[in-house]
Amino acid sequence: MSDTYSAVWSKPLPDHLVGDGIGQMKLVHNIQEGIFIKKKLYSIIDSNNQEIIKSSGINPNYLNYQSLKILLKGESIETTGRKI
């Protein structure tokens, strides 16, 4: 799961499928680790050790990788007094 018009694969695509040409996929991040809760709610750590959080309806500044790990277990978290 990810965003609209995107995909995450566990293995690299063949070189001829990645690029700027028509019908090719664009490589945006080389993901080292990721947590995907549902569509538009996920966190990744890329090859530059940068944490990227996408969270539709929730300010991503209130979340971090560890909080999404808690959500993945089915537990609740609180952010600025709001339980999610």
PyMOL commands that set and color helices and strands:
alter all, ss='L'
color gray80, all
select helices_A, chain A and resi 15-17+60-62+65-72
alter helices_A, ss='H'
color red, helices_A
select strands_A, chain A and resi 31-38+41-46+51-55+78-79+82-83
alter strands_A, ss='S'
color yellow, strands_A
deselect
rebuild
show_as cartoon
